[in-house]
Amino acid sequence: MSMEAPLTEKQKFPLLTEKGRSLLKWFHEHPHAPTFNHRCGDRLGDAGLQRVKRYEAQLKDSAKQAGTGALPPWVRAFARSCLKEVPFFRRRGGSAERFEELPPVTRADLGREPWAFVPDSQSLDDLIVYNTSGVTGHPLAILCHPEVSSQYIPLLRLALRRHGVALKGGAGRVSIILACYQERTYTYASVSSYLGQAGFAKINLNSKDWRDPGDRARFLDSCNPEIYTGDPISFQELARLKLRTRPKALVATAMTLLPSFQKKLEKHFKCPVVDLYSMNETGPIAVATTHGHEIVAGDIHVEILGSDGKACPLGVRGEIVVTCARNPFLPLLRYRTGDWAALEFHRGAAVLKGLEGRPPVLFRSASGGPVNNIDVSNALRLMPISQFSLHQEGDGQLVFRMRDGGISHDRVRSALERVFGGGRVIRFEVIGEADTRNGKTVQYTSDVA
């Protein structure tokens, strides 16, 4: 079997300047840097950079259109294109003129055949495959384009502006640090052409990724990033470090940010903590404001559906369903997010009220240390379990419930012991209605404070 040659620097960073190259070298040769285990570039050329800039310019107008309450004209046109060009939607059938009757798409649909969502006319050049377990516990291969990754930055800027924060970028500085706290994850340093050759790094705060635990604070103080992005669990670990520097903002994604913890972080870091509702499948959807989570741009259409599949009236809670045309490799028509909220309008802006996303759950290992629920997802990702939940009781005992009876308990036990350590009592049960909420599996719960 032949192996493809790794990408060259020019392919990873088509627009890399000498200042950008120097910054990359600084990242990799820093005496306190973590052990980066991956190499990644933005793969953004001149034409792509200009398209991303036009995208940011269009965001201001599209955000205004998002709050009209009517079905945006682009949605029906997009639906027509999907029904004609995309194998998955063409096979299902339906009419763009009866958009509300099109059957919703689920994460399971994407997991089964991600290739079926690629339009017939879409070139496979620049295809990126992003594998993620998310925080739902179900692995997913997301087909993506480099420009979509760079479009995340204008959307991030738009969300930060809602909180009075300007993400400026510029050569020679580090703009963004994505902080994780997991047993293992990809880590890398990069530069962003869109941010004027500013630096970006994804790091793991787990001390195993560093030569010395004290290097974490030393490295991050040297970076002095404009912002940190991450989740509540990684921010909790970040707050434990004795950092001398302070960012302009923290941006929390992927998990529910509890208000009391948000205030604690804001007091500690002396900056806003921005709660951004985002999904790997779509990118940013909404940013938290005093009125709720405001839809960040008009290139994503949000519906709220009840358990009967019908649209909920304004102000009535239901499942968030999105239509999104951002990713040419993953056009989404009426995608069920599994998250719940009510849709309202405030001064012309569409707002999600009472958003209930994917809550953070912190378990305890046999030695008393914290265990991120993402590490559990990673440990179980290769097992063909269609549905499962994990609960930790107050005494530390683990209760694992699953739908599939054909999976060996010993195999699951072995995987969990690798994460939690030995000595934990693990009880197996069949998954039941108590493990679901509004039709969605409550994946992780814990009685351990």
Secondary structure, 3 states (H helix, E strand, C coil): CCCCCCCCHHHHCCCCCHHHHHHHHHHHHCCCCCCCCCCCCCCCCHHHHHHHHHHHHHHHHHHHHCCCCCCCHHHHHHHHHHHHHCHHHHHHCCCHHHHHHCCCECHHHHHHCHHHHCCCCCCCCCCEEEEECCCCCCCEEEEECHHHHHHHHHHHHHHHHCCCCCCCCCCCCEEEEEEECCCCCCCEEEEECCCCCEEEEEEECCHHHCCCCCHHHHHHHHHCCCEEEECHHHHHHHHHCCCCCCCCEEEECCCCCCHHHHHHHHHHHCCCEEEEEEECCCEEEEEEECCEEEECCCCEEEEEECCCCCECCCCCCEEEEEEECCCCCCCEEEEEEEEEEEEEEECCEEEEEEEECCCCCEEECCCCCEEEHHHHHHHHCCCCCCCEEEEECCCCCEEEEECCCCCCHHHHHHHHHHHHCCCCCEEEEECCHHHEECCEECCEEECCC
